[in-house]
Amino acid sequence: MTRPSNPSHASRPPSFWRSRAGIYLMVALTVGGLLLGYEHRMHLLGSGLLVWLPLLLCVGMHFFMHGGHGGHGKGDDK
C-alpha cells in the first residue's frame, strides 16, 4: 500500500533535533551535564535539595503534561 503524496509534507524542512548539529548538541549537553554533576556531587548529595527533588519533579511533570488545569475533563460524559 502506497501513501498518497502530500505536497505540504515534502516542503517542510527537517527538524533541528534530528539533524547532525542537533544530535551533536544533545550529546554535548548530556556529557557536560554528567561531568558537572560528577564534579559537584558532594554539593548535590550534601544539600537538602535531594529530598525535595522527587516532589518538585512530580508537580512539574503534572503541570507540563496536562498543560495546566485546563487539561482535565475534555471527554464526552454520557
Residue pairs with C-beta under 8 A, 6 or more apart in sequence:
15 22
16 22
17 23
17 26
37 44
44 50
65 71
66 72
